Amino acid sequence: MPEGDVVRLAARRLHEALAGRPLTRSDFRVPRLATVDLRGRTVLEVVSRGKHLLIRVEGGVTVHTHLLMEGRWRVRRAGPVPRDHRVRLVLGNAEWQAVGSSLGLVELLRTADEDGAVGHLGPDLLDPAWGPELAAEAVARLAADPGRPVGEALLDQTRLAGIGNVYKAEVLFLRGVHPWTPVGDVPGMSGLVELAHRLLAANQDRYGHVTTGDLRRGHEHWVYGRAGRPCRRCGTAIRRAGQPSPSPSPSADDRVTFWCPHCQP
């Protein structure tokens, strides 16, 4: 499932292409919305909330989408849309069009009712208003279930929104915390949350998640995807194992975590 920084980047690119312009194309390719036509309405803004995308359109309407595991948005110049059974939604104006493929969720909401779709989420790590208050709320939400393994808790979007499997593994490595440590036994949870915020913020303007500071291919991560390979710090073989994920549509990778048994005892 895409991490919060990927969704934030998608929101920004959709906003740049669609906001402030009337829609000239409105093509919903999901059965329950097949007759919806938003042509003529101006897109007001596109925002992300955790891993959710909200396209707000004049008239008090919001198009709510979620990428889940395989979804993606592409922005291209206005023109014919390639024939592809994976396309779920096309929104466009005279200059640009946004094509949503393999979207896990497409629904139409009243903008006033958005809270019903995203109000359950915890503080968004990429919220422009992020600061001590939101960080403290995230820590409190995590601490509410002290016996839960921290690797599972970090993926729970109702605790804090935006972390996926990549950042879960990388943050825990950088903080020296074993993925199965109970939340109540994790030292410095506020520091862990702040580190997660900094890592997502550092990557929100580019594709790909770089946590090592090394942009070279194959050098981007400390432990994620590196099972059996030597730890970049101590040389111990990185391990991987299944760990339950609270995501709505987990894949095999969503149930796998990575860690160094020496650096994360």
One Martini backbone bead per residue (centre of mass of N, CA, C, O) as a GRO file, in nm:
protein
  265
    1MET     BB    1   0.096   0.035   0.023
    2PRO     BB    2   0.098   0.347   0.006
    3GLU     BB    3   0.241   0.610   0.128
    4GLY     BB    4   0.186   0.927   0.240
    5ASP     BB    5   0.388   1.067   0.039
    6VAL     BB    6   0.259   0.963  -0.223
    7VAL     BB    7  -0.022   1.091  -0.178
    8ARG     BB    8   0.073   1.383  -0.153
    9LEU     BB    9   0.194   1.402  -0.437
   10ALA     BB   10  -0.066   1.339  -0.589
   11ALA     BB   11  -0.229   1.576  -0.482
   12ARG     BB   12  -0.052   1.802  -0.596
   13ARG     BB   13  -0.075   1.721  -0.899
   14LEU     BB   14  -0.380   1.739  -0.914
   15HIS     BB   15  -0.407   2.031  -0.828
   16GLU     BB   16  -0.235   2.160  -1.056
   17ALA     BB   17  -0.430   2.044  -1.291
   18LEU     BB   18  -0.741   2.112  -1.165
   19ALA     BB   19  -0.739   2.361  -1.012
   20GLY     BB   20  -0.953   2.628  -1.124
   21ARG     BB   21  -1.108   2.426  -1.322
   22PRO     BB   22  -1.319   2.313  -1.542
   23LEU     BB   23  -1.486   2.038  -1.625
   24THR     BB   24  -1.477   1.827  -1.938
   25ARG     BB   25  -1.426   1.558  -1.769
   26SER     BB   26  -1.647   1.269  -1.662
   27ASP     BB   27  -1.532   0.933  -1.571
   28PHE     BB   28  -1.707   0.676  -1.427
   29ARG     BB   29  -1.586   0.321  -1.373
   30VAL     BB   30  -1.830   0.266  -1.170
   31PRO     BB   31  -2.138   0.150  -1.134
   32ARG     BB   32  -2.264   0.353  -0.906
   33LEU     BB   33  -2.124   0.614  -1.096
   34ALA     BB   34  -2.189   0.612  -1.411
   35THR     BB   35  -2.396   0.884  -1.408
   36VAL     BB   36  -2.188   1.077  -1.329
   37ASP     BB   37  -2.166   1.450  -1.378
   38LEU     BB   38  -1.904   1.715  -1.353
   39ARG     BB   39  -1.943   1.895  -1.573
   40GLY     BB   40  -1.865   2.247  -1.516
   41ARG     BB   41  -1.710   2.203  -1.268
   42THR     BB   42  -1.503   2.323  -1.021
   43VAL     BB   43  -1.200   2.271  -0.894
   44LEU     BB   44  -1.080   2.356  -0.581
   45GLU     BB   45  -0.936   2.089  -0.451
   46VAL     BB   46  -0.648   1.884  -0.343
   47VAL     BB   47  -0.630   1.636  -0.085
   48SER     BB   48  -0.473   1.484   0.190
   49ARG     BB   49  -0.545   1.192   0.418
   50GLY     BB   50  -0.307   1.028   0.444
   51LYS     BB   51  -0.431   0.773   0.213
   52HIS     BB   52  -0.627   0.997   0.120
   53LEU     BB   53  -0.837   1.136  -0.142
   54LEU     BB   54  -0.954   1.483  -0.203
   55ILE     BB   55  -1.194   1.605  -0.440
   56ARG     BB   56  -1.298   1.932  -0.466
   57VAL     BB   57  -1.620   2.048  -0.567
   58GLU     BB   58  -1.838   2.232  -0.676
   59GLY     BB   59  -2.135   2.194  -0.474
   60GLY     BB   60  -2.035   2.006  -0.232
   61VAL     BB   61  -1.817   1.802  -0.366
   62THR     BB   62  -1.656   1.474  -0.317
   63VAL     BB   63  -1.380   1.290  -0.427
   64HIS     BB   64  -1.314   0.964  -0.305
   65THR     BB   65  -0.991   0.811  -0.268
   66HIS     BB   66  -0.815   0.487  -0.279
   67LEU     BB   67  -0.536   0.288  -0.353
   68LEU     BB   68  -0.423   0.086  -0.189
   69MET     BB   69  -0.218  -0.133  -0.351
   70GLU     BB   70  -0.248  -0.046  -0.695
   71GLY     BB   71  -0.300   0.239  -0.711
   72ARG     BB   72  -0.322   0.525  -0.953
   73TRP     BB   73  -0.206   0.843  -1.066
   74ARG     BB   74  -0.238   1.027  -1.379
   75VAL     BB   75  -0.085   1.299  -1.548
   76ARG     BB   76  -0.211   1.455  -1.851
   77ARG     BB   77  -0.274   1.549  -2.138
   78ALA     BB   78  -0.519   1.621  -2.316
   79GLY     BB   79  -0.701   1.326  -2.426
   80PRO     BB   80  -0.691   1.023  -2.497
   81VAL     BB   81  -0.774   0.724  -2.341
   82PRO     BB   82  -0.650   0.448  -2.279
   83ARG     BB   83  -0.723   0.124  -2.311
   84ASP     BB   84  -0.828   0.023  -1.973
   85HIS     BB   85  -0.959  -0.183  -1.725
   86ARG     BB   86  -0.823  -0.016  -1.472
   87VAL     BB   87  -0.995   0.220  -1.513
   88ARG     BB   88  -1.202   0.435  -1.286
   89LEU     BB   89  -1.101   0.746  -1.345
   90VAL     BB   90  -1.188   1.062  -1.517
   91LEU     BB   91  -1.034   1.389  -1.498
   92GLY     BB   92  -1.095   1.700  -1.685
   93ASN     BB   93  -0.962   1.951  -1.897
   94ALA     BB   94  -0.839   2.145  -2.147
   95GLU     BB   95  -0.531   2.048  -2.049
   96TRP     BB   96  -0.605   1.821  -1.833
   97GLN     BB   97  -0.564   1.476  -1.705
   98ALA     BB   98  -0.697   1.234  -1.474
   99VAL     BB   99  -0.586   0.894  -1.406
  100GLY     BB  100  -0.750   0.625  -1.243
  101SER     BB  101  -0.598   0.322  -1.133
  102SER     BB  102  -0.683   0.065  -0.935
  103LEU     BB  103  -0.884   0.166  -0.741
  104GLY     BB  104  -1.010   0.080  -0.426
  105LEU     BB  105  -1.163   0.371  -0.412
  106VAL     BB  106  -1.489   0.513  -0.515
  107GLU     BB  107  -1.645   0.821  -0.408
  108LEU     BB  108  -1.932   1.021  -0.324
  109LEU     BB  109  -1.944   1.334  -0.148
  110ARG     BB  110  -2.012   1.541   0.084
  111THR     BB  111  -1.811   1.771   0.206
  112ALA     BB  112  -1.954   1.780   0.491
  113ASP     BB  113  -1.897   1.438   0.507
  114GLU     BB  114  -1.590   1.360   0.530
  115ASP     BB  115  -1.565   1.260   0.826
  116GLY     BB  116  -1.692   0.977   0.764
  117ALA     BB  117  -1.417   0.885   0.605
  118VAL     BB  118  -1.162   1.042   0.795
  119GLY     BB  119  -1.222   1.081   1.113
  120HIS     BB  120  -1.063   0.812   1.220
  121LEU     BB  121  -0.805   0.937   1.192
  122GLY     BB  122  -0.512   1.019   1.266
  123PRO     BB  123  -0.256   1.196   1.263
  124ASP     BB  124  -0.096   1.366   1.012
  125LEU     BB  125   0.236   1.363   0.923
  126LEU     BB  126   0.159   1.586   0.668
  127ASP     BB  127   0.051   1.807   0.816
  128PRO     BB  128   0.086   2.147   0.806
  129ALA     BB  129   0.013   2.149   1.135
  130TRP     BB  130   0.245   2.018   1.241
  131GLY     BB  131   0.312   1.940   1.591
  132PRO     BB  132   0.302   1.899   1.926
  133GLU     BB  133  -0.003   1.835   1.935
  134LEU     BB  134  -0.016   1.606   1.724
  135ALA     BB  135   0.208   1.433   1.841
  136ALA     BB  136   0.070   1.383   2.116
  137GLU     BB  137  -0.176   1.240   2.001
  138ALA     BB  138  -0.029   1.004   1.870
  139VAL     BB  139   0.099   0.895   2.129
  140ALA     BB  140  -0.168   0.849   2.280
  141ARG     BB  141  -0.290   0.646   2.080
  142LEU     BB  142  -0.068   0.435   2.107
  143ALA     BB  143  -0.083   0.412   2.432
  144ALA     BB  144  -0.378   0.284   2.454
  145ASP     BB  145  -0.209   0.005   2.354
  146PRO     BB  146   0.054  -0.129   2.523
  147GLY     BB  147   0.048  -0.449   2.414
  148ARG     BB  148   0.109  -0.371   2.134
  149PRO     BB  149   0.278  -0.409   1.869
  150VAL     BB  150   0.451  -0.163   1.715
  151GLY     BB  151   0.440  -0.263   1.416
  152GLU     BB  152   0.126  -0.263   1.417
  153ALA     BB  153   0.052   0.022   1.526
  154LEU     BB  154   0.187   0.197   1.294
  155LEU     BB  155  -0.037   0.087   1.075
  156ASP     BB  156  -0.254   0.237   1.233
  157GLN     BB  157  -0.451   0.499   1.116
  158THR     BB  158  -0.591   0.570   1.402
  159ARG     BB  159  -0.318   0.678   1.529
  160LEU     BB  160  -0.151   0.729   1.255
  161ALA     BB  161  -0.103   0.896   0.944
  162GLY     BB  162   0.113   0.733   0.668
  163ILE     BB  163   0.217   0.466   0.753
  164GLY     BB  164   0.404   0.204   0.628
  165ASN     BB  165   0.609  -0.061   0.583
  166VAL     BB  166   0.863   0.097   0.532
  167TYR     BB  167   0.861   0.300   0.775
  168LYS     BB  168   0.833   0.102   0.994
  169ALA     BB  169   1.107  -0.041   0.958
  170GLU     BB  170   1.295   0.214   0.957
  171VAL     BB  171   1.222   0.345   1.226
  172LEU     BB  172   1.287   0.104   1.410
  173PHE     BB  173   1.580   0.089   1.338
  174LEU     BB  174   1.668   0.385   1.411
  175ARG     BB  175   1.554   0.323   1.722
  176GLY     BB  176   1.611   0.019   1.817
  177VAL     BB  177   1.333  -0.148   1.754
  178HIS     BB  178   1.144  -0.408   1.797
  179PRO     BB  179   0.850  -0.502   1.638
  180TRP     BB  180   0.743  -0.672   1.918
  181THR     BB  181   0.727  -0.442   2.093
  182PRO     BB  182   0.563  -0.305   2.322
  183VAL     BB  183   0.449   0.004   2.340
  184GLY     BB  184   0.502   0.037   2.658
  185ASP     BB  185   0.833  -0.038   2.597
  186VAL     BB  186   0.889   0.214   2.436
  187PRO     BB  187   1.131   0.434   2.399
  188GLY     BB  188   1.059   0.736   2.290
  189MET     BB  189   0.788   0.785   2.120
  190SER     BB  190   0.812   1.080   2.032
  191GLY     BB  191   1.070   1.035   1.861
  192LEU     BB  192   0.948   0.834   1.663
  193VAL     BB  193   0.727   1.017   1.547
  194GLU     BB  194   0.916   1.245   1.451
  195LEU     BB  195   1.079   1.071   1.256
  196ALA     BB  196   0.847   0.997   1.071
  197HIS     BB  197   0.788   1.282   0.983
  198ARG     BB  198   1.069   1.346   0.858
  199LEU     BB  199   1.074   1.122   0.644
  200LEU     BB  200   0.819   1.198   0.488
  201ALA     BB  201   0.896   1.495   0.432
  202ALA     BB  202   1.163   1.425   0.266
  203ASN     BB  203   0.970   1.252   0.036
  204GLN     BB  204   0.716   1.432  -0.080
  205ASP     BB  205   0.882   1.538  -0.364
  206ARG     BB  206   0.915   1.223  -0.434
  207TYR     BB  207   0.994   0.928  -0.566
  208GLY     BB  208   1.041   0.742  -0.315
  209HIS     BB  209   1.220   0.586  -0.036
  210VAL     BB  210   1.453   0.766   0.167
  211THR     BB  211   1.655   0.679   0.471
  212THR     BB  212   1.985   0.706   0.422
  213GLY     BB  213   2.065   0.939   0.192
  214ASP     BB  214   2.084   0.728  -0.051
  215LEU     BB  215   2.004   0.738  -0.402
  216ARG     BB  216   2.098   0.477  -0.476
  217ARG     BB  217   2.042   0.193  -0.608
  218GLY     BB  218   1.998  -0.016  -0.318
  219HIS     BB  219   2.049   0.236  -0.081
  220GLU     BB  220   1.773   0.350   0.059
  221HIS     BB  221   1.780   0.120   0.282
  222TRP     BB  222   1.826  -0.055   0.577
  223VAL     BB  223   1.590  -0.314   0.578
  224TYR     BB  224   1.401  -0.295   0.359
  225GLY     BB  225   1.421  -0.570   0.146
  226ARG     BB  226   1.699  -0.718   0.313
  227ALA     BB  227   1.687  -1.009   0.340
  228GLY     BB  228   2.004  -1.163   0.425
  229ARG     BB  229   2.145  -0.905   0.449
  230PRO     BB  230   2.363  -0.686   0.556
  231CYS     BB  231   2.400  -0.469   0.781
  232ARG     BB  232   2.500  -0.136   0.757
  233ARG     BB  233   2.625  -0.139   1.056
  234CYS     BB  234   2.701  -0.468   1.159
  235GLY     BB  235   2.639  -0.730   0.942
  236THR     BB  236   2.387  -0.851   1.007
  237ALA     BB  237   2.135  -1.038   0.923
  238ILE     BB  238   1.849  -0.978   0.785
  239ARG     BB  239   1.515  -0.998   0.885
  240ARG     BB  240   1.204  -1.188   0.834
  241ALA     BB  241   0.844  -1.147   0.909
  242GLY     BB  242   0.541  -1.194   1.011
  243GLN     BB  243   0.288  -0.924   1.047
  244PRO     BB  244   0.023  -0.790   1.133
  245SER     BB  245  -0.226  -0.604   0.947
  246PRO     BB  246  -0.467  -0.326   0.943
  247SER     BB  247  -0.523  -0.328   0.663
  248PRO     BB  248  -0.786  -0.357   0.427
  249SER     BB  249  -0.562  -0.479   0.188
  250PRO     BB  250  -0.350  -0.705   0.226
  251SER     BB  251  -0.045  -0.818   0.154
  252ALA     BB  252   0.225  -0.996   0.189
  253ASP     BB  253   0.410  -0.747   0.252
  254ASP     BB  254   0.222  -0.629   0.481
  255ARG     BB  255   0.311  -0.907   0.658
  256VAL     BB  256   0.608  -0.788   0.653
  257THR     BB  257   0.912  -0.770   0.835
  258PHE     BB  258   1.211  -0.579   0.919
  259TRP     BB  259   1.532  -0.670   1.084
  260CYS     BB  260   1.787  -0.626   1.330
  261PRO     BB  261   1.899  -0.833   1.586
  262HIS     BB  262   2.121  -0.632   1.694
  263CYS     BB  263   1.993  -0.331   1.666
  264GLN     BB  264   1.703  -0.497   1.751
  265PRO     BB  265   1.661  -0.660   2.048
   0.00000   0.00000   0.00000
